[in-house]
Amino acid sequence: MSTSSSSEADLPDLPETPDTHGAYPRLADEQIGLLSPYGERKRLARGSTLFCEGDRDCGLFVVLDGRVRVVQDHAPEGPQVIAMHGRGRFVGDLSMLTGQAVYVTAVAQTDVEVLEISYDRLKEAVTRSQGLGDLILRAFILRRNIHADLGIGLRIIGSRYSTDTRRLRDFASRNRVPYRWEDLEQDAEAESTLQAFSISPTETPIVIWKGRKVLRNPRNTELAELLGLRTEAAPRATVDIVVVGAGPAGLAAAVAAASEGLSTVVLDAIATGGQAGTSSQIENYLGFPAGISGGELADRAVVQARKFGAAFMIPGEARSLEHIDGHFAVGLIDGARVEAHTVVLATGVRFRRLDVPGMDRFEGPHVYYAATEFEARLCDGDPVVIVGGGNSAGQAALFLARTATDVTLMIRHDDLSRDMSRYLAERITAEPRVQVWHNCEVCELRGDQHLEEVIVLDLRTGARRSHAATALFVLIGSEPHTQWLTDTIALDERGFVMTGAGTGATAMFETSSAGVFAVGDVRSGSVKRVASAAGEGAVAVRLVYEHLVQAGRR
């Protein structure tokens, strides 16, 4: 915490930001009293900085007297006020619970008295009150959504037709990192920014952090390290368990293992949440009668796992599994290696592609495999086509209908309820903005610089017709991500990991290699549902614990 700030320049003395959706709740005196023993009271002069954009491992601040403003310090237009907080409000960001860098700056608008609570002490405090912990976490998640809508955080500048631009935007979105995109094709400000930094268009895409640090077409790993997404495991340390994959199964395993005191490292090639993390609304998950987005479910699980001490390495794509001197070594694509006494495989599945003419040209900028807020913003006001008849396709259709001008869902048969939950099929049938085309398939993509139309084949008549679309969503199932395991453990004929008695293993989720377990979608014979994946992840940890005891590791 410093006593001055670049945000100290005179800004409008705005009133306190109203709390309309629960992002800025006011703590009752009783709640402040509960937190007080865990924090330190401080008096700060007007203009003092509580925390700065880019800081990590900073604490939560409760305003006891005065007002605190939250700003984006390095917005292109100058410091931008995001929120103003008075007595009883708490100032903080989701990053404080996930170990990442914060994306905003907090400055004393007046002389203030605050209660500063470190992350470790905050964990202790909220264990005494589940309601208080949930209040803070929900507010942080809602604030993150507000920041994403405002384009606060990173600045990504690049062409909408660039595969690398799409990669960076997708990585940020999948990891729920707020950012602002400036399109070289349409945004005049983007060209001015490049000139200001003496960057040529051939060097794009670029990422600008804190208004001054420029990364030229960075790798995902570079971006992750900058933002604190990746926590390196201690060199040469052999942890109790490495979880490969951070979907619902992997996150459940991480929470269960870390809560049992097992040293735990979680790897994922892209982001926490897996396929579920891209779902706009999960309505059949136990305990959430109003539904929950996949992103929020993942964020809650990460906070929970970190609370118990789990470490995350993202991106961390596994490429090899070796059995060395009585323990395992998981090698990563970037050359790093994590050593562990046990391994839980929760790599899930990867989306299937459409093998049609035009796919290679448009995949990335115009062909998507998930429908999140990120894709919805890209398709705002445009016609879109969705291919697929399962729940993911149904959820995507209803979600995109809120912003797209026209949503067409294409299935290869004539019964929408065949592969989709009935409640979804009924909603789609009743939704006037969604058209369902039966007995057809996409056979070609066309367009000049961008996708303009899809060619559709009628499977009954063989006739072909054109349908206007600027985006195609391919949700036609998936295949296991197990190529890196082919010579290591037993797989079934489709590439899923075999477990249990059929492999000679004595434990239910154990593979043909003792000490290696498989859970969730990647496991042969599993039920492909979020709830069952989470259950398998938790149960597997009990088997891991028993294995460690038998091996004399516990």
C-alpha positions, 0 to 999 in steps of 0.5 A, a space after each residue: 500500500 502506498 501513500 500516492 497514486 497516479 489516480 490521485 489527479 482530480 476525479 469527479 467526486 461521485 456519489 456512492 455506487 448503488 448496489 443493484 445486483 449484489 456486486 456492492 453489498 454493505 456489511 452489517 455491524 455484526 459482520 464487520 465485528 466478525 472480521 475485525 479480529 482478523 484484520 488491521 485498522 488503518 487510517 489513510 490520507 486522501 489519495 492513498 492507494 490501497 492496491 494497484 492494478 497488477 498487484 498480487 496477494 493483496 488483501 480485502 479492505 472494509 471501509 469503516 469511515 470515508 470513501 474509496 474509489 475503484 478505478 481503471 488507472 490505465 484506460 485509453 481515455 484516462 483514469 475511469 471510475 468504476 465504483 465508489 464505496 462508503 462505510 460498510 462496503 468492502 473493496 476487493 476483486 476476485 483475483 484476491 481469492 484466486 492468486 491472480 493480479 488485480 485489474 483495478 486500482 483502489 484509492 482513498 477518495 477522502 481521508 479514510 479508516 479501513 480494516 485490511 484483512 490478508 487473504 490467509 486471515 480472510 480464509 480463517 474468518 469466513 470459516 466462522 460464517 458460511 453466509 459471509 464467505 458466500 456474500 463476498 465470493 458472489 460479490 467478487 464474481 459479479 464484479 468480475 462480470 461488470 469488469 468484463 462488460 466494461 472492457 477493464 483489464 488487458 487490452 488486446 489489439 489485433 485483426 478479427 481475421 487473425 488466428 492468434 488474435 482469436 487464440 488470445 481472446 479465447 484464452 482470456 475469455 476461458 479464464 474469465 480474464 476481463 479485457 478490451 479488444 480493439 479490432 484493427 479492421 474497424 477501430 481507428 483507435 487501434 491504429 493510433 495505439 500501434 503508432 504510439 508504441 511504434 508497432 507495425 500491423 505485422 507485429 500484431 496481435 499485441 497485449 497491453 498490460 497496465 497501459 505500458 507493458 506491451 507483449 507482441 503476439 505472446 504465447 498463452 504461457 507468457 500471458 498466464 505468468 504475467 497475470 498469475 494464472 500459473 503457479 509453478 510446483 516446487 522444483 524437484 518436489 514430489 507432491 501427493 497427487 497431480 490432477 491432470 485436467 481442471 473440469 468438474 471432475 478435476 476440480 472436485 478431486 482437487 478440492 477433496 485432495 487438498 482438504 484432506 491435507 494432500 499436497 495437490 497440483 492441478 494442470 490444464 491445457 487452457 483453463 479451469 472449468 473444462 467444457 462445463 466452463 463454457 456453458 452459459 447455464 447449468 440448470 440440473 446441478 444439485 444445489 442451484 435451483 436457479 441454475 449456475 453458469 459454468 464459469 461461476 461454478 469453476 471460479 467457486 471451485 478454484 477458490 475452494 481448492 486454493 483455500 485448502 492449498 491446491 496449486 494450479 498450473 495453467 496453461 499446463 498441457 500434459 504430453 507424457 506420463 512416466 513411472 520413475 523410482 516408485 512415483 510418477 512424472 507428468 511432462 508438459 508441452 513446454 518442457 516442465 515436469 511435475 512429479 507425484 506419488 499418484 495421478 488423477 486423469 481428468 482430461 475430459 474430451 475435446 470437441 469434434 470438428 466438422 470436416 467440410 470445405 471452408 472449415 480450415 479458412 473460417 475455423 478460429 475467427 468464425 467457427 466456435 465450439 462453445 457459446 459463452 459471453 465472449 462469443 455472444 458479444 462477437 455475434 451481437 446482431 448477427 445471424 448464427 447457425 448451431 450444429 448439434 442436438 445435445 444439451 450443449 447445443 440447446 443451451 447455446 441456442 437459447 443463450 445466443 437468442 438473446 443477442 443474435 438476430 437469427 439462431 438456426 439449430 440444425 440436427 440430423 434427425 427429426 426428434 429434438 428430444 432424442 438427445 436433448 433434455 426435455 425441458 430444453 427441447 420444450 423451451 427451444 420449441 417455444 422460443 420464436 427467435 430459434 428455428 430448428 431445421 431437422 434432417 439436415 447437415 452443414 456441408 460447406 462454408 462460404 465467404 470472402 474475408 469472413 463467413 457469409 453463408 453455410 451450405 446445408 444438405 437435406 438428408 431426405 431429398 439430397 437438395 442443397 440450399 444456402 443459409 446466411 450466417 456470420 458464425 457457426 457453432 459446432 456442438 456435435 460431441 467430442 472425443 477423449 484427450 488421451 493421445 499422450 497416454 496411448 503407450 502408458 495405460 489401457 484405453 478402450 477402442 474409442 480411446 477412453 481410459 479403462 478402469 476397474 476390474 477390466 484392467 486388473 486394478 483392484 480399485 473402481 477408478 484405478 487404471 491399468 497402472 497402479 496409482 493412476 486413476 481416471 475420472 469424468 468424461 475421459 473414463 470409459 463407461 462414465 456418464 457424461 454429466 457435470 454432477 457425475 464427473 464431480 462425484 467421481 473426482 471426489 470418490 477417486 481421492 478416497 482411493 488415492 488416499 488408500 493407495 498412499 497409505 498402502 504405499 507407506 506415503 501417509 
